[in-house]
Amino acid sequence: MARIARASSTAYSVAPAPAPPGFRHATAQVDGATIHYLIGGHGPPVVLLHGMHQLGFTQVLLVGHDMGGPVAFAYAADHPQEVQKLVLVETLLPGFGLEDLKATGAWHIGLAQVPELPETLVAGRERAFLGYFYRRGMLRAGAVGEADFAEYLRTYAAPGRISASFEYYRALKADAPEFRAMVATHKLSMSVLAVGAERGFGSGAASFRPLAEHLREVIIQGSGHHIPDDQPQALAGALGTFFVES
């Protein structure tokens, strides 16, 4: 695992962490960009955003967490024949509540939307910036160990990465009317699972219900917003149950 320097973003290691047992690192060329991903396991493909056609999958079980939720929803709405089931974890949609969270405690949404300033403030302080959110967003002590945190730091501190993460929020103003227009004509026909944390944003089921014909809701107890790190086994169990149900 890479060692972490504290002085500046340029000091972080660029070497990726070893893949978990049964998985491997790989890359794919998508629209002129090199996309890194991990792949492993067997059985029906479960795509944890972002996934690509280049992997050879024509139908997937699609999962989006946090800012990956709107991406997953849009993909399922535009390509319903390719998404067997959809899972939205601790997320809301632009135009349906996501952009309003900054008024209820998610102050970073407003900060991230300011051009250039967030990058200037965070450069060289990625450990403190990210550490705040991981401490605040989890209930289980040690949910993100030093090795895991080192990998998050490595990826976010690479040139352009933290800025790219802010661009998700800067796009919300334009995304909101597009999502409203989309859901006016695209109601999801596949089964949708809305997953929320005991202490997080919540499942968002109330906002998704008018948009999905078959919606279920699960609340993960003992978890903060970052469910995949805070309660991974409980989340995996909820996903497994949902995926095998008819």
Secondary structure, DSSP 8 states (H G I E B T S, - for coil): -----SS-GGGS--S-----TTEEEEEEEETTEEEEEEEE--SS-EEESS--GGG--SSEEEEEETTHHHHHHHHHHH-GGGEEEEEEES---TTTTGGGGGGGT-THHHHHTSSSHHHHHHTT-HHHHHHHHHHHT--STTSS-HHHHHHHHHHHHSTTHHHHHHHHHHTHHHHHHHHHHHHHH--EEEEEEEEEETTSS---HHHHGGGEEEEEEEEETT--S-HHHHSHHHHHHHHHHHHH--
